[in-house]
Amino acid sequence: MKLMEEKILSEGKVLPGGILKVGSFLNQQIDTVFLGEMGREIAELFKDCGVTKVLTIEASGIAIAAAVGMAMGVPMVFAKKHKTSNVDGAVYASTVHSFTHNTDYRIVVSSDYLLPGDKVLLVDDFLANGNALKGLMDLVRQAGATLVGVSAAIEKGFQGGGDELRRLGVKVESLAVIDAMDDTSITFRK
Ligand code: 5GP
């Protein structure tokens, strides 16, 4: 998505440790018009896949996943993050290693909202090492639902998570793939 690349170049800021800050349009302030365009673009990429649900993780995935759900006319579900492993009720749970905070956290989703017949599209703001999406894939597997594919607004290709999922046969569509970045330049995958 050319527009995403332009937005990253004009508003993104590369921080030490390989973090791209996009707080001005995706992570804290949200460019709502652009959000709608992202949602429609991702919906178009998966339009023939029979998606019944969009799944993400709180908090930063919610906006874009909701935009995709709205564009597709299907519900959006977000897994909640829990620091402890004490989770009550009928839930699916998995553990995710956070790239940005270098800690492990649990993600849980009620079994009411992920059903065996669901065809699930995973959506997140960033795809880096792929741990967040692998945790969500684990929830989909536990539910007996079908994984349709994954989509991220921004994939940091140099961390390899997206390509690892592609090698496993998962349909991965990111709106922009960054192959290299430092504080002076950002290179996108062609
Ligand atoms: P992964 O699990 O693929 O390594 O990392 C994905 C998660 O980490 C995303 O949900 C996102 O919130 C966060 N993340 C990873 N890299 C970045 C980054 O460069 N910038 C921001 N803002 N978040 C990131």
Residues whose N, C-alpha, C, O or C-beta is under 5 A from the ligand:
A	BS01	5GP	G18 I19 L20 K21 S60 H97 F99 T100 D124 F126 L127 A128 N129 G130 N131 A132 L133 G161
